[in-house]
Structures are given as C-alpha cells and as structure tokens.
Amino acid sequence: MKLALSAFALVMAAGAAHADTVTQWNFNSVTADTSTSTGSLAPSIGAGTLMGLNGVTLAFGSGAANGGSSDPVTTDDSGLQTTGYAAQGTGNKLSGVQFNVSTLGYDSVVVSYDLRHSNTSSRYELFQYSLDGMSFVDFATFDGNAGDTWFNGRTVDLSSIAGAGNNSDFAFRVVATYAPGMTSYAASSSSYAGTGTWRFDMVTVSAAPVPEAETYAMMLAGLGLVGFMAARRRKA
C-alpha cells in the first residue's frame, strides 16, 4: 500500500501545475548601451505585441529613477514611458497601453507589472482583459496615490476567468480611468494633465502549462493502482 501511495504521489507531482513566465517585457535595450532613453518594445521573454491607445505615445525612460522598478538590471534599466493621455473629463477608460499575448498551452493566467505615476498623471489605473483581442472587460482598478513614485508588483489573477488560458487572442490593457464616482480624472499629486506620464516596467504574463495527455494517463494509472492495492488489502 505504501508503495502504491508513493507511486501515486509521484505521478501527481509530475502533473502538478507550476507557473511559467509566458511573456515578459523589461523594455531594456537588446544590446546594453548604458542609456535608459533607449530600449526595446519586443518582449525580453516569449512573444507578444503592444501598442499605445487613443493617442498615447511610447518612448523610454529610466526604470531606476524615483525608487525604481523591480527590474534586477541596474545599469541599463529602461521603462516604457507613455504620455498623450486624454484631456480632463474626456476619454474615460480609453487611453493607455494594450498588450497581446497568446496563452495557448497554458491556464491559470496571472499578469503583473510595475508602474510609475508622474505628479500630473491619472491617479487611477484600470486593468481590462479581452478573450478575442477586441472587446475588453473591466477587471481591477489600482490607486496610484503618489506622484513620481513606482508602484511595483501590481498583480491581476485571471485564473478564474474561463477562456483567459489556452487562448491565442488573449489581450489586456492598462488605461486611465476617472476617479471613483466622478466624471473627471484625479491626479496622483498636483493637478491632472494629459501630458502626465505613466512608465511601465517588468510587464509579465505567468501561467501554468496545460498537462499533456500522457500526464493525464499517468495520473489515471496511478489512481487505478491505488484502487487495486486497496482492494487487495481489503480482501486479505
């Protein structure tokens, strides 16, 4: 019986979910050049695309300034600098950045990112997800209640969302949103302006690999073995 349980434990461990980094953007130059005003829009791990929304422009800035992001790189740490957000009282939930990442072969999707708010940027950021790359669903709002400050490790767990995993069309957005219950933007500090900036770093999509058919077969065989040994023990 102990042998059977040990075998079952092994096959269960082999099929246990563990998180992999599916895609990650660190925005650093592919070849280090000691300049944080240059960088790369291509993922540093995996594959994916990104774009600015509703007139938001993309450039690069320091990922180490004002306390810094969680990027372990110290000498060439670039972040994605964004500006050109909507004017006060307009464009709610429309201005920001969209990321497209295929999650084929994965489930239990989790997205994380670091974000630096400037003084005049929108205090509130809204995370939205899409299962078709076109229609987006509001999911989580974060409060960037300090200017010139990094908020590291923003984390959004989408494991409960059917269709987020194993989906070639998965996408998500981080967009500026009005202050709760208001029809205008609040500033992180000072007064809101569309020229305020958000700076992204370490944008990461993590997920658990979907077990292959062979793994399921091993798990079922393990269950059958445990059942068989238990039945023999009862007869004895």
Solvent accessible surface area in square Angstrom, and as a share of the most:
residue,aa,sasa,rsa
1,M,72,0.32
2,K,173,0.73
3,L,144,0.72
4,A,2,0.02
5,L,84,0.42
6,S,60,0.39
7,A,31,0.24
8,F,47,0.20
9,A,57,0.44
10,L,129,0.64
11,V,22,0.13
12,M,78,0.35
13,A,70,0.55
14,A,67,0.52
15,G,14,0.14
16,A,60,0.47
17,A,78,0.61
18,H,114,0.51
19,A,80,0.62
20,D,46,0.24
21,T,58,0.34
22,V,20,0.12
23,T,1,0.01
24,Q,30,0.14
25,W,0,0.00
26,N,31,0.16
27,F,2,0.01
28,N,16,0.08
29,S,19,0.12
30,V,137,0.79
31,T,110,0.64
32,A,75,0.58
33,D,63,0.33
34,T,117,0.68
35,S,38,0.25
36,T,43,0.25
37,S,79,0.51
38,T,59,0.34
39,G,24,0.23
40,S,18,0.12
41,L,79,0.39
42,A,60,0.46
43,P,29,0.18
44,S,56,0.36
45,I,80,0.41
46,G,52,0.50
47,A,75,0.58
48,G,22,0.21
49,T,87,0.50
50,L,24,0.12
51,M,92,0.41
52,G,25,0.24
53,L,17,0.08
54,N,86,0.44
55,G,58,0.56
56,V,11,0.06
57,T,80,0.46
58,L,51,0.25
59,A,54,0.42
60,F,45,0.19
61,G,10,0.10
62,S,29,0.19
63,G,0,0.00
64,A,56,0.43
65,A,39,0.30
66,N,75,0.38
67,G,83,0.80
68,G,8,0.07
69,S,17,0.11
70,S,64,0.41
71,D,13,0.07
72,P,108,0.68
73,V,56,0.32
74,T,116,0.67
75,T,108,0.63
76,D,6,0.03
77,D,4,0.02
78,S,0,0.00
79,G,0,0.00
80,L,0,0.00
81,Q,36,0.16
82,T,0,0.00
83,T,44,0.26
84,G,33,0.31
85,Y,19,0.07
86,A,13,0.10
87,A,65,0.51
88,Q,88,0.39
89,G,36,0.35
90,T,68,0.40
91,G,22,0.21
92,N,49,0.25
93,K,73,0.31
94,L,97,0.48
95,S,0,0.00
96,G,0,0.00
97,V,0,0.00
98,Q,5,0.02
99,F,1,0.00
100,N,47,0.24
101,V,3,0.02
102,S,53,0.34
103,T,0,0.00
104,L,105,0.52
105,G,38,0.36
106,Y,55,0.21
107,D,57,0.30
108,S,54,0.35
109,V,1,0.00
110,V,44,0.25
111,V,0,0.00
112,S,31,0.20
113,Y,2,0.01
114,D,3,0.02
115,L,0,0.00
116,R,22,0.08
117,H,0,0.00
118,S,15,0.10
119,N,58,0.30
120,T,42,0.24
121,S,3,0.02
122,S,4,0.03
123,R,73,0.27
124,Y,29,0.11
125,E,0,0.00
126,L,9,0.04
127,F,0,0.00
128,Q,12,0.05
129,Y,20,0.08
130,S,1,0.00
131,L,68,0.34
132,D,63,0.33
133,G,19,0.18
134,M,155,0.69
135,S,72,0.46
136,F,39,0.16
137,V,74,0.43
138,D,65,0.33
139,F,78,0.33
140,A,25,0.20
141,T,76,0.44
142,F,40,0.17
143,D,52,0.27
144,G,0,0.00
145,N,88,0.45
146,A,36,0.28
147,G,15,0.15
148,D,53,0.27
149,T,43,0.25
150,W,20,0.07
151,F,35,0.15
152,N,71,0.37
153,G,46,0.45
154,R,31,0.11
155,T,76,0.44
156,V,4,0.02
157,D,79,0.41
158,L,1,0.01
159,S,62,0.40
160,S,96,0.62
161,I,35,0.18
162,A,93,0.72
163,G,38,0.37
164,A,1,0.00
165,G,17,0.16
166,N,89,0.45
167,N,23,0.12
168,S,64,0.41
169,D,75,0.39
170,F,1,0.01
171,A,0,0.00
172,F,0,0.00
173,R,50,0.18
174,V,1,0.00
175,V,0,0.00
176,A,1,0.00
177,T,11,0.07
178,Y,36,0.14
179,A,15,0.12
180,P,96,0.60
181,G,88,0.85
182,M,116,0.52
183,T,111,0.64
184,S,36,0.23
185,Y,9,0.03
186,A,29,0.22
187,A,17,0.13
188,S,9,0.06
189,S,48,0.31
190,S,92,0.59
191,S,80,0.52
192,Y,26,0.10
193,A,35,0.27
194,G,17,0.16
195,T,110,0.64
196,G,3,0.03
197,T,21,0.12
198,W,1,0.00
199,R,25,0.09
200,F,0,0.00
201,D,0,0.00
202,M,29,0.13
203,V,1,0.00
204,T,13,0.08
205,V,0,0.00
206,S,27,0.18
207,A,1,0.01
208,A,6,0.05
209,P,42,0.26
210,V,56,0.32
211,P,41,0.26
212,E,120,0.54
213,A,78,0.60
214,E,116,0.52
215,T,26,0.15
216,Y,111,0.42
217,A,57,0.44
218,M,94,0.42
219,M,41,0.18
220,L,122,0.61
221,A,65,0.50
222,G,5,0.04
223,L,93,0.46
224,G,45,0.43
225,L,76,0.38
226,V,28,0.16
227,G,39,0.37
228,F,115,0.48
229,M,51,0.23
230,A,24,0.18
231,A,32,0.25
232,R,141,0.51
233,R,164,0.60
234,R,183,0.67
235,K,177,0.75
236,A,121,0.94
